[in-house]
Amino acid sequence: MQRQKSTYLRLLSAAFLVCTTWHFFVAGKACATVSAEPWPDVSAPNRITVGAGDLRIALENTGQGLRIVSLTDTAANQELLAANPSPLFSAVLRNVPTKELTTITADSGWKHVEVAYRGVTGRYRLTFRTPTDDRLGGIRVEVTLDTETSDSALTWDLKIVNDNPQWGLWHVVFPQVSVRDLGEGGKVFAQVTSGIELSGMWAQAGKRGGTYPGGWTAMQYMAAYNPAHRTGLYIGVHDPFGSTKDIFAEGRPAQHAVAFTFDHPVPNMGKPGVGFDLPGEARWQLLRGDWFDAAQIYRSWVVQKARWWPSLGPNGREDTPKWMRELPAWVMTGGPASDCAPRVRSFVQATGAPIGFHWYNWHQIPFDNDYPHYFPVKDGFGEGVAELKTAGVYPMPYINGRLWDIRDKGGEDWQFTQTALPAATKEEGGKPYTESYGSKETDGNSVKLAVMCPTTPLWQDRVGDIVLRLFNEYGVSGVYIDQIAAAAPRLCFDASHGHDLGGGHWWTEGYWKMLDAIRAAKPADRMLTTECNAEPFIKWFDGYLTWHWQQQDMVPAFSAVYGGAVQMFGRAYRGGPTQDLANRMKAGQQLVYGEQIGWFGPEAIERPDSGRFLHDCIRLRWLLREYFYRGQMARPPRFAGQVPLVTADWQWSGEWPVTTDAILTGAWRIPQENKVVLLFANVSDSLFASRLELNPTDYGFPDKSPTVTAIRPDGAQVSLAIEITDRPDIEVGPRSILAWEIKPAAASPTRSQRPLGSSDSVILR
């Protein structure tokens, strides 16, 4: 068999010599390490086929480059690649004196392409050199390809060498792949907020995604799959630094394809003689399931390699105060303590559980105006903080972590030009980046806020001083530092800051340094949060405000990756004619997604319709709190047959209809104790009855029949005489929630197995 392969490769080598150079390295007995799978039939003499388990890729020599012509799931007999494939890479270069842009790609524009295989390592190296455009001499691209048989995965790396004095790299798109329509039931997972699952992208033009790291593009992977056919492709960039990049899934209906791209603005953009080395690696892996299985692939990498993964112990993340890990709910309001404190205390009394209070407008300056001059505070702020803490409230004031008002004392440029301008992010021409959010100066003009560079000592020290003053002088429980995990990086070109110009990972590292200093200096019982959920800051924040999780077709992929590593809290609760149904939908989603409930005004609990549902979600989450900080998300349970749908106007941006299942489900597991809680939230006005379809391996159920206990929000518990693995019946009343706790049968009775009163704060064990 090995001799047949060697003969094949020699013939292939000869074929490649027509338009390119083929090198086949042999070291000792290295040929014996070639995959034991037979080489497939090749329809053209200028192709090479590489196998990785059930995944097979074919590369074709175009005469001026290499093109991927097939990407096949051999077990499912499914071709994954679109009929019009994207080039493996493309790079935009800019002429230094003229600013002219030109693009090179993998499949054209090269005089020499070398393909090397080194059997010792099982690695393929693709080298592209001597561009046909003579002006680009000195540009060389090296791509490496490693195969993983056990996971049916291809791992890619890319390096561009630039020895050209006239041209600088601008953007590099790598990897990119177009996936064909996978048939009825095919879906695309795209990076939007918590993650969205779309079924119509092959038939609809448009992009989903954005600039990473940001609140709307929070993680570095996408996927296309057909769960019924058990085939699909995971596409990720496993970059442990969280470098800036644009991540998009784009529907191309004319080609019946969805294109997945990762576009990297190059560090030191446009500088001659500067190359590019892909941070981390790219990965294509066969996907046999759905969005949850894709999340587990990414989570496996994150836990091992990502620099933002925090240390987790038996009780979860112990550098986060326990009160924050346990917190069940949040309210949001603002103003003087005399106005807001009584309303917040009433909320605590209504729920009978501790809550977080996100405190806005505690300062004398207007909101989104005169930043960052937050002091002096409004009268009574310090006294209000102390009073609320005695009532079971954890106050967390708002500050902004990015912006400085360019007219920072009413209509006057007070300190901006003199102090802040050198530390602001700059466009290539030297102009500072500014943003406006609807606030007005005293003369009626829009407030313009400069985006500060996180690498500068001025901004690191300024944010640190504000946070520590709030902790040490006013005793707040936490500080919310707005926008850090929400707003995408600015491509700063100010060389005086000392970071790479434009792209790279200096943006994340600048914030890491800032937050390292704050965490080292803050009291141990206090915490930090920020807006949205860009992943590279998780290690430095205890909570993420997920207020923007308002999308149609959302799935809890972010929770599946990061549940237990950071506490997520808050949705934007709005008004409108369907407010109560929308409130129930949001709170039900929050519960099953593992979020801390709320971020509504204190009066929300008093609404005659949805108030009771909100109360029940808070109470049940309080009872089950250890699952959300000691455990991790498991696969949400499914029902047999169709599930009814509900639709409400969530009013995220004007009229904003969102449709979800009428009954929302979730599962959270504590692996070290082999116990699971299944969550069911019926947000509709009708009784729901169905049968559960569970795969025991998804939850680690023991061989013996486990015990199942139904738990209600009031703490009452009922042992269920059911076989959990045998499609048990379930019934959930209208506007109600329920939990099933599943534990090994040998578990000893504990205090939690008796009925609990509505004010009982026992953790279910």
N, C-alpha and C positions, 0 to 999 in steps of 0.2 A: 504493500500500500504506500509506504513512504517513497519507494522508488518511483511509483506512478506519479506521485505528487511532484517529485523533483523533475521528472520528465516534462510534466505539464508546465512547471514554472520556467524551465529552460525555453520551451516553446513560446511561452508568454513573454519572456524576456526578449526573445528575438523579435517578436511582433512589436514590442514597445520601441525598439531601436529605429523603427521607421520614422517616428516623429519625436522621440524623446529618448532618454537614457534610463535603462532599468538596471538597478544594482540589486543582487541577491546575495547577502552576506551569509556565510556559513562559518560557524566557529565550533571546532571539535565535532561533537555529535549533536549540535544544536538542532539539526533537522528533526530529531526525535521529539522535540517539544511542539511541533506543529500540531494543530487540532486534529484529533483522531476522526473527525467527521469527514465524509467524502466530499471532494470538491463538486459543486453542482455543474450542470451543463452550462457552458458559456456560449452565447450565440454569436459573439464577435471575437476575433483574435486579439483585440486591443483592450481587453478587460481583465481585471483582477477581482476576485470575489473573496471576501473575508467573513468567516463565521465566528459568532460568539454565542454559544448555546443555540437557542432557537432563532436568534436574530442573525440575518445575513445581509451584508452590504456588498454591492458591486460598484466598482469605479471604472470609468471608461476614459481612455486617452482621446482627447478631442483634437489633437494635433498642436494645440497651443495651451494645453492645460489638462486638468482632470475634472470629470463631472461624475456625480453620483447618479447612477441610472436605475438602481434598485435598492430597496430596503424592505426586506421580507421577513414576516413571521412564518417560519417554515412549519411550525407545529400546527398553526391555524390555517396554513396555506393562504395567507393574506398578504398581498402587496400593500405596503404602507405609503410608499413614495408617490407623490402626485405625478401625473403624466408630463408636466412641465416643471421639472425640479429647480429649486433655487441653487445657486452656486454655494459650495461649502463655506466660502468666505468672500467678503469684498472689503476693500479698504479705499477710503477717500484720502487723497494726498493734496496738499496745497503748495503751489509755487510760492516761494518766499518773497521774491520781489514783486510779482504781479498779482498775487492772491488767487490766481486761477486754480480751479479744482478739477481733478481728474480721478477716475476710479479704476482700480484693478480688481479682478475677480479670479477665482480658482480655475474657471473653465476656459479662459481665453487670455491672450496677451502675453504669453511666455514663450521664449525660445527653447528653454530647457526645463524639463520636469524629471526629477529622479524619484523613484519609488524603491525604498529599501526595507528589507525585513531582516530583523535580527532574532534568530531563533532562540537565543539564550534567554531573552526577556519576553519574547512573543510580541515585540513592538514593531509597528510599521512606521516608517518615516517618509513623509511626502515633502519634497523640496522643490520650490518654484523659484527659478532664478533667470536672470537676463530678460527683462521685459522687452517686448517687441517695440515699445515706444522708447527710442534711444535716450530720450530726455530723462528716463527713470532709471538709468544705470546705477547699480549699487543697491537696488531694492531686492531683497530676498525674503521669501516666506518659507517657514518650516512648520509643518503640521505633524504631530505624532498621534498615533492611534493605538490604543491598548484594548484588548478584548478580555471580557470576564465571562467565562462559560457558565458558571454557576448562576449568575444573575441575568444572563442574556443581555449583556450591556457592552456598549462601546464608550470608551473614555477618550476624549480629545484634548489636545493642547495645541497652542499656536504661538509662534514667535515670528516677529517681523524684524529683520535687520535692515537698517537704513544707513548706507554709507554715501548717500547723495547730498552734496552741499547746497542744492537748489530746491529740494522738495522736502516738505515736512509732513508727517502723518497727521491726519485730522480726526477721522473716525474709522473704527474697524468693526465690521459686522461679522460676528462669529459666536456660536454656530448659527446657521440658519437652515431650516428644512421645511419643505412643503409636504403636508400629509394629505393624501387623497380622501375622498368621502368614504367613510367606513360603514355606510349603509344605515338602514333604519335602526334607530336606537343609538347611533353614534353621537358622541358628545365631545366638547372641548372644555378643558379647564383653563381659565384665564386668570391673570393676576389683577383682580379688582377688589379692593377692601379685604374682606375675609377670604375671598376667592369666589368665583362664580362658575357655574356649570351651564353651558349653552348647547342647545341641540340644533340650532339653525345656522351656524357660522359657515358651513359649506355652501349655503344657498344665499347668503347675505353679504354684501360688501361692507367693509368697515373694519376698524381696528379696536381691539380691547387691550388695555394695558397702559403703560406710561413710563415715566422716569423713576428709576429705582436708585436709592432707597427713598420711599415716600409712603404716605398713608394710603394712597390708592394703588400703589404697586409695591407691595410689602415684602414679597419673597421672590426667589430667583428660579422658579421653575414653572412649566406649563405641561399640558398633556392633551392627547387626543386618544379616544378609546371607544370601544363598543363592548360594554359589559356582558351583553347576552352572547356575543361571539368570543368573549374572553381574549380580546386582542386589543392592542393599542401601543402608544409610544409615550414615554416620559421624556421630556426635554428639559434639562436644567443646566445652569452654570453654577458650579459649586465653588463660589468665591468666598474664602474665609474672611476677607477684609471688608466686604460690603461696598465694593467700588461702584462709582456712578456708571449707570448704563440705562438704555431704553429697552424695555421688554414688551414685545407686542405679539399678539395673535391676530392675524389679518385674514378675513374671509375674502376669497377670490372665486366668486361663483362662476365666472367664465371658464375657469380651469377646474372647477369642482374640487377646490383645494383650500386648505388653511395653511398659511405660512407663519412659522414661528421664528422670531428673530431676536437677537441680543446685540444691541448696537452700543459700542463702547467709545465715548469720547476719550481720546488718547491723552495720557499724562504728558504735559509739555507740548500741547497741541501746536502744530505748525512749525516747530523748531527743526531746522535741518540737522541731519545726523542722529536724530532721536528715534529709536525703534519702539517696539511694543511687545510686551510679554504678557499673555493672558493671565490674570490673577486667578489662581485656583485651576479648575479644569471644567470642561464641558462633558455632559453625560447624556447619552441616549440609551434608554433601557426599555425592554418589552414590558408592557403593562397588562396584567391579566384581570384587572378589576376596574375601579372607578377612581373618583377624586380622592377617596379616603386612602386607597392603596398608594396613589401617587404621593400623598402627604407622608406616608410612612417611609417611602424611599428618601424623601427629602429630610425628614426628621432623623433618620439613621445617620445621614451625613452631618447634619447640624450638630448633633450630640457629640460626635467624634472630632469635628474639625473647625466649626465656626467659632470665631474669637469672641462672639457675644453670648455664647451659651453659658448660663450661670451654674454655679455649683449647687447640686441638689442632694439633700440627705434624706433620711427616713421620714422626716417631717416636712419635706419639701425644701423650699428655698429659705434657709435660715438667716440669710442676711437681710431678708424682708421681715419687719416686725410681725409678730404673730397676729396682732389685731388686724393688720392690713391683709394678711393671708385669709383671715376668717370673715372679713367684713361682708355682709350680705347685700348692702344697698347704698345708694348715693342720692342725695338731693342737691339741687343747684339753684342758688339765688344769689342776691348780693345787696350791697348798700350798707348803711350803718348797722351796728349790732342791735341797736334799739328797734330797728325795723325787722331784721331777718331772724334774729335769735329766737323770739317766741314762736315763730312759724316752724322753725326747724325742731324745736323741743316738742311741739305738738306731733310732728311726724314720728319722732322716736316713741312717744307714748302710744301712738296708734299701732305701731308695728311690734313693740316689745322686743326690739333687737337693736344692737348698736348700728350706727350709720356713719357714712362719710358725708361731709358737707363741703362742696366746692364753692368757695366764697369769692365772688366777683365784686369789683368796685369797692374794695376795702380801703383804697387809697384816695387821696384828694384829687389827683389828676383825672381827666376824663378817660374813658376806655379807648384803647387804640390811639392814644394821643399823649404827647410829651414823654414817651418811653425813652429811657428806662428809669425815669425819676419818680419812683413809686412812693418815696417818703417825702413828707410826713403822712401818717395814716389818718383815717377819719377818727373822730373822737369816739372813745369807748371800744375801739377794736381789740386792744389787749384784754380788757375786762370781759368782752364778749367771748373771746377765745377760751379764757379760763372757765367761764360759766358753762359754756357748751360742753367742755370736756368732762365736767362733773355730771352732765346729764347723759353720758354715753354717746357723745358726738365727737367725731374726729375732724376738726376744721383744717381745710387745705386751701389757702389763698392762691389766686391766679397771678402769675407773672408771664412775660413773654421772653423766650430764650433766643430770639433771632434778630429783633428789630430795634432800631434807634430812629426816633422822629427827627427829620432833618430841620424842622422848626420846633425845637424841643422845650420852649417856654412860651406857651401861648402862640403868638405869631412870630416869635423871635427865634433866630438861630443862636441858641445860647451856648451849647457845648458841642454841637454836632461837628461843625467845620473845624473848630479848634482842637477837639479831643478825639472824636469818633471817626471822622472821615478817613484817616490813614488806615484804620482797621476795618473799614467796610469792604464788602466784596465789590469787584470792579469788572466791568466789561472790558473787552480787548482794547478799546480806545481810552480806558481810564475812567470812564463815567461810573459812578456807583449804581448798583442795582437798587431800585426802589419798588415798593409795593403800596397799594392803597386798599382799604377795606370798608369804605363807606363813612368813616368818621370825618369830621370837618374841623378845620382850624377856626379861630375866632373871626376871621374875615370871610368865612364861608367856603373857602377852597378846600379841596380834599387833602387830608393828612397824607403826606408821603413819608414812608418809613423805609430807611435803608436797611438792607440785609447785611448783618455783620458777619465777618469771617470767623468761624469757630477756632481757627488755628492761632489767632492773635492773642497774646497775653492780656491786652487791654480788655477784650470781650470775655475771655475766660475768667479774669479776676472780677469784672463787673458783675457777671451773673452769680459767681460764687459769693460775693459780698452781699448781694440782695438776699439770696437764699439763707445764708448763715445768720443774717440779721433777723430774718423772720423766725428762724428756729430759736435763736439765743435771746432775743429781746422780747419776743411776743409769744413764744411757747407753742407755735402752731404744730399740728401733728404731721403735716406733710406740706410740700410745696409743689404746685403744678407749674411746670416750665413749658409753656406753650410752644407748639410748632416743631419741636426737634424731630419727632418721629412722624411728622405730617408733611412738611414742605420738602420738596425735592432739592437736592444740592444745586447751588449756583456755580457755574463754571467761572471761577475767579481767575483773573489774569494779572493780579497785582503781585509782581515779583518780590516786592519788599516783605511780603508775608512769609517767604521762605518755603512755601509748598510748591508742588508741581503745578504748572499752569493748566487750567482747564480741567481735564478729567483726572481719574485716579481715585485713591481712597483716602486722601488727605482730609476730606470733609468729615467722614466718620471718625477718623483718628483725632481730629481736632476736638470734637465733642467728647470722645472717650477721655482725653486728657482733662478737659474741663470737669467732667463728672467724676472722674477718679478723685480729684482734689476735693470736691464737695462731699462725696461719700466718706472720704477719710476724715473730714472735719465735723460732720454732722453728728448729733446725738444718735446713739444706737437705736432708740425707740422711735425714730422719725423715718419718714419715707419720702420718695420722689416719684412723681408721675409726669407724663407728657401727653400730647395730643396724638391720636391715631396709633398706628401699629407697624411702622417700618421696623423690620426685624433687627438691624445691626446695633440697636441701642438697648436691647432687652437686659443685658447684664448690669446696666447702670440705672435702670428704672424699675421700681417695684410695681407700677401699674401703668396701663395704657388706656386712655380714654377712647373707646371704640364708638364714639357718637355717630360716626359717618357710615356705620354698617347699615345702609338703607337701600341696598340694591335688590332689584328683581333677580331671581335665580341664584341667590347666595347659598353657599355651603360653608360649614365651619372648618375649612381647611387650616386656617391660622390656628384655631384652637386644637386641631388634631396634631399640629406640629409643636405648638408652644404651650399647650395646657399644662399647668403646674409650674412652668418656668417664669411666668409673669401673670399678674392678676389683670384681667380685662374688665372694664366697667363702663357703663353709660351708653345709652342711645339718645338721640335727639327725639324727644316726645313733643309732638306738635298738636295743633287743633284741627278744626274742620268738622264737617257733618258726620264723618265716620271715625271720629277721634277715639271712641271707646273700643271699637274693634281694632283699630290700629294700635292702641295701647296694649291690648291683650296679645296681639301678634308679636309686638316688639318684646314685651316682657317674657312671653313664652319662648321666643327665640333666644333671648338672653339666658334663660334658665338652662335650656338644653345645650347651648353653646358654651356654658361654663362661665358666663360673665357675672359680675356683681350687678344686681338689678338697679335700674333707674337712670339717674341723672335727669330727673324731672323736678318740677317745682314741688314744694312740700304739700300743696293743695291737691296734688294728683291722687293721693290716697283717699280723699274725701269724695271723689266722684261716685255717684250712686251705682253706675254701671260697672266701669272697669276698676274702680278702687279696690273692691274685694279681691279681684284677680291679682292685682299688683301685690296686695297684702299677702296673699297665699304664696305667690312666687318668692317673696322675700322670706317668709317663714320657712318654706321648704328648703330653700337654699341655706338658711341658717342652720337648720337641723342636719343637713348633709354636707356641711362646709368642708370637712376633711377630704372629701373626694376631689374637691377642686384645687386644693393646695398640696395634698400628698399624692394625688393620683394623676392620671392622664386620660385623655379622651379615648374611648373605644368606639368601634363602629356603631353609628346610630341604628337602632333596631328598625326592621321593616315589617309591614303588614301584608297579609295575603289579600289580593284584590286591590281595587281602586280605592283611593283615599279622597274624600271630598275636598274641594278647594274653597278658600275664602279670599276676598279682595277688599282692600281698604286704601284710602288716600293717606299716605304717610307724610305728605306735605314736606318732603325734604327740600325741594326747590320748586315752589309753586305747587300745582297739582301733580302728585307723584304716586300713581296707583301701583301697589305691590300685591302680588298674589302668592300665597303659600298654601301648603297643606293645612286642612282644618285642625289636624292633630299633629303637633310637632314632637319629635323624639330626640333623645340623646342618651349617651351611655358614658359613664366615667368609672374607671377601674383603678384600684390600688393593687398593683401586681404583687407586692411583697406579702400581702395578706390574702391574695387570690379572691378578692371580693369585688363585686360590681354593683352599681346602681343604674337602673334603667329609668328614664324620665319620660313622662307623657304629659303634654299640655294641650288640652282641647280648648282652642280659642273661639270655637263656634258656639252657636245657640242650640245645637242639636246633640243628642247622645251619640257617642261613637262606640261601635262594637266591631271587633274583627278578631283575627287570629295572628299571633306573632310568628314570624319566620326567622329563626335564629340559627346561626352556625356556631356551635359550641367553641370551635377553635378561635373565633373572633374575641372571645371573652375569657379564655382560659378556664372554663368550667372544669371542675374535677371529674374524675371517672365516676365517683358515686354521685347519686342525685343530690344536688345542692338544696339548701333551704331557701325558700322565697318568702319574703315578708313585704306586704303592701304597707306603704307609709303615706299618711295624709299630712297636709300642711299644719294641722292642729296637733300633730305629734302622735296621733292614734296609729297603732300598728296591728295588722292582722296577718297571721301565718297562713299561707296559701298552700293547699294540698294539690299542687300541680307538678307536672313534669316539664321543667323549663325548656328542655330540648325537643319537646314533642308538640310544637305549634300550639301553645296554650291559647285559650280564649282570653280576651281582655275587653273591658268595658270602662269607658271614661265618660263621666257626665258632662253636660254642657258647661262651658266657662269654668272648668275645673282642671286641677293638676293632680298627678299621682306619681309615686315612685315605687319601684320594686327593687328591694335590696336582695342580692343573691350572694350567699356565702357557702363555704364548704359545710357539709352536713355535720362534720365533727366539731364545728365551732361551739364553744361553751356558751351557755346563756349569759348575757350581760345585761347591764342596767337598761340598755337601749331596747331590749325586747319586751319591755312592759309598755303600756300606753303612756304617751307623753302629754302633759298639759300644754295649752297654747303658749304659756310663758316659759316652758322648760327649755333650757339651753344646752341639754346634753348633746354631745357629739355622738352620732350613731356609730357604734363600734361593732 
